[in-house]
Amino acid sequence: MIENVIEFKNVIKTYKLYKNDKRRFLAIFIKGIPYKEKKAVNNVSFDIKRGESVALFGKNGAGKSTILKMITGVTFPTTGEINVNGRVSALLELTSGFDPEFTGRENIYLKGRILGLKEEEIEELEPTIVEFAELEEYIDQPVRTYSSGMKARLGFSVNVNIEPEILIVDEALSVGDEEFKKKCKRKINELVEKDNVTLLFVTHSTSVAKEFCKRGIVMKKGKMLCDTDIDEAIAKYKESIK
């Protein structure tokens, strides 16, 4: 039996929406501050097996980002159960975790530690990460001197080269020039096909999703509309945004 690496069981995530920041702050200390409840994710269940490539579709506000945050442990469900089995690498905020005063090379070690790698593991991966990022002599310059594209290249390179078991990609393939974008796509395909990495691909681009995924989950206003093969999911998504 193929192992499930991501399991959502009747997951609900409710946010409290206050009228302004002052009320939100007061609610920390005082009970009874009025608020509205918003179910960002409403009773969602699905399983993703090891080695599967799944696209997650939905308009802004559909619940996609909340699902990703719960998978990566940034936030937690209000009710329901989530199980994640494997090292997660998330291409969401590519430059998060970088210290602008550190060099690119120093930030490789910093980000590696944040992602749970041991020092010797980072040392082994460092040459591959440096080569993939194509920053040349800038790798030993402070990250504050980098352009946004250079920082994104470094972030992408770290995340795809740490030998992830679960790779989450959220519109991260806009990194760099066309040649570098192709290189990024090849790397993701390589991870999925050769290393049996599980891919959760979040995008508005149905054509790009079809390049990588055979299955699609469509979200709308926090609820799951369908979980089916990629062609049917794309059709359902297009219908949902009309």
C-alpha positions in Angstrom: 0.0 0.0 0.0 1.4 3.4 -1.0 1.9 5.7 2.0 -0.1 8.9 2.4 2.3 11.8 3.0 -0.5 14.5 3.4 -3.8 13.8 5.0 -6.6 16.3 5.7 -9.6 15.0 7.7 -12.6 17.3 8.0 -10.4 20.3 8.4 -11.9 23.7 9.3 -9.9 26.8 9.8 -11.8 29.8 11.2 -10.3 33.3 11.5 -11.6 36.0 13.7 -12.1 39.3 11.8 -12.1 42.4 13.9 -13.2 45.9 12.8 -9.7 47.3 13.2 -6.2 46.6 14.6 -7.0 48.3 17.9 -9.9 45.9 18.5 -7.8 42.9 17.5 -5.1 44.0 20.0 -7.6 44.6 22.8 -9.1 41.1 22.2 -5.9 39.6 23.5 -6.6 41.0 26.9 -10.4 41.6 27.0 -13.1 39.1 26.4 -16.2 40.1 24.5 -14.6 42.3 21.8 -17.0 41.9 18.8 -15.7 40.1 15.7 -17.0 38.2 12.7 -15.9 34.7 11.9 -14.6 33.7 8.5 -14.1 30.0 7.6 -11.1 30.2 5.3 -11.2 26.4 5.0 -14.5 24.6 5.5 -14.6 20.9 6.2 -12.0 19.8 3.7 -10.7 16.2 3.4 -8.2 14.7 1.0 -5.2 12.4 0.9 -2.0 12.8 -1.2 0.2 9.7 -1.6 3.9 9.6 -1.9 5.1 10.5 -5.4 1.8 12.1 -6.5 1.7 15.5 -8.3 -1.4 17.4 -7.4 -2.5 20.9 -8.6 -4.5 23.1 -6.2 -6.7 25.6 -8.0 -8.9 28.4 -6.8 -9.4 32.2 -7.0 -7.8 34.4 -4.4 -9.7 33.8 -1.2 -10.5 30.2 -2.1 -8.5 28.8 0.8 -5.4 27.7 -1.0 -2.9 29.7 1.0 -4.5 28.7 4.3 -4.1 25.0 3.2 -0.5 25.6 2.4 0.1 27.3 5.8 -1.4 24.4 7.6 0.7 21.9 5.7 3.9 23.8 6.5 2.9 24.3 10.1 2.7 28.1 9.9 -0.9 27.9 11.2 -3.1 25.1 12.6 -6.7 23.9 12.0 -9.5 25.1 14.2 -11.0 21.6 14.0 -10.1 18.5 12.1 -6.9 16.6 11.7 -3.8 17.1 9.5 -1.0 14.6 9.1 2.2 15.4 7.1 4.8 12.7 6.8 8.1 13.9 5.2 10.5 16.8 4.9 8.6 19.7 3.4 10.2 22.3 1.1 7.9 25.2 0.3 8.5 27.5 -2.6 6.2 30.2 -1.2 8.1 33.2 0.2 11.4 32.4 -1.6 13.4 35.0 0.2 12.0 34.4 3.7 14.6 33.4 6.3 17.5 35.4 4.6 19.5 37.8 6.6 20.3 40.8 4.4 23.7 41.4 6.1 24.9 37.8 5.4 26.4 36.8 2.1 24.5 34.5 -0.2 26.8 31.6 0.9 26.2 32.4 4.6 22.4 32.5 4.0 22.6 29.0 2.5 23.7 27.8 5.9 21.2 29.9 7.7 18.3 28.7 5.5 19.5 25.1 5.7 19.4 25.2 9.5 15.9 26.8 9.5 14.8 23.9 7.2 16.2 21.4 9.7 19.4 20.3 8.0 22.6 19.4 9.9 25.8 21.3 9.3 27.4 18.4 7.4 24.3 18.0 5.2 24.5 21.7 4.2 28.2 21.5 3.5 27.5 18.6 1.1 24.7 20.4 -0.7 26.4 23.9 -0.8 28.3 23.4 -4.2 25.1 22.2 -5.9 23.0 25.1 -4.5 25.7 27.7 -5.5 26.0 26.2 -9.0 22.2 26.1 -9.6 21.6 29.7 -8.4 24.1 31.0 -11.0 25.0 34.1 -8.9 28.8 33.7 -9.6 30.9 36.1 -7.6 27.8 37.6 -6.0 27.4 34.5 -3.8 30.0 36.0 -1.4 28.4 39.5 -1.4 25.7 40.6 1.2 22.2 39.7 0.2 21.1 43.3 0.7 23.1 44.1 -2.5 21.0 41.6 -4.5 18.2 42.4 -6.8 14.8 40.7 -6.0 15.5 38.3 -8.9 18.9 37.3 -7.5 17.4 36.7 -4.0 14.6 34.6 -5.5 17.1 32.5 -7.5 19.0 31.8 -4.3 15.8 30.9 -2.4 14.6 28.6 -5.2 18.0 26.9 -5.4 18.1 26.2 -1.6 14.6 24.9 -1.5 14.8 22.5 -4.5 18.3 21.1 -3.6 17.7 20.2 0.0 16.4 16.8 -1.0 12.7 17.4 -0.1 10.2 14.6 0.3 7.3 17.0 -0.2 7.6 20.0 -2.5 5.1 22.8 -2.4 5.2 25.3 -5.3 3.1 28.5 -5.1 3.5 30.5 -8.3 7.3 30.4 -7.8 8.2 29.7 -11.4 8.4 33.4 -12.3 12.0 33.4 -11.1 14.6 35.0 -13.4 14.9 35.0 -17.1 13.3 32.5 -19.5 16.4 30.2 -19.5 16.4 30.1 -15.7 12.6 29.4 -15.6 13.1 26.4 -17.9 15.9 25.2 -15.7 13.6 25.5 -12.6 10.9 23.5 -14.4 13.4 20.8 -15.4 14.6 20.6 -11.8 11.0 20.1 -10.5 10.3 17.4 -13.1 13.5 15.7 -12.1 12.6 15.7 -8.4 9.1 14.3 -9.2 10.1 11.7 -11.7 13.5 10.4 -10.4 13.3 11.0 -6.6 9.6 10.1 -6.0 9.0 13.6 -4.5 5.4 14.5 -3.7 4.4 17.7 -5.5 1.6 20.1 -4.5 1.5 22.8 -7.2 -0.6 25.9 -6.5 -1.2 28.1 -9.5 -3.7 30.1 -11.6 -2.0 28.8 -14.8 -3.8 25.6 -15.9 -1.3 25.0 -18.7 1.7 25.0 -16.3 -0.2 22.8 -13.9 -0.9 20.3 -16.6 2.9 20.1 -17.3 3.5 18.7 -13.8 0.3 17.2 -12.4 -2.1 14.4 -13.2 -4.6 15.3 -10.4 -6.3 18.5 -9.4 -8.2 19.8 -6.4 -10.5 22.8 -6.9 -11.3 25.2 -4.1 -14.0 27.9 -3.9 -14.8 30.1 -0.9 -13.1 27.6 1.5 -14.9 24.5 0.2 -13.5 21.8 -2.0 -15.5 21.6 -5.3 -13.8 18.5 -6.6 -10.8 16.2 -6.4 -10.3 14.5 -9.7 -8.0 14.0 -12.7 -6.2 17.1 -14.0 -8.3 17.6 -17.2 -11.6 17.5 -15.3 -10.2 19.7 -12.5 -9.1 22.3 -15.0 -12.6 22.3 -16.6 -14.2 22.6 -13.2 -11.9 25.5 -12.2 -12.5 27.4 -15.4 -16.3 27.0 -14.8 -15.9 28.2 -11.2 -14.3 31.5 -12.2 -16.8 32.5 -14.8 
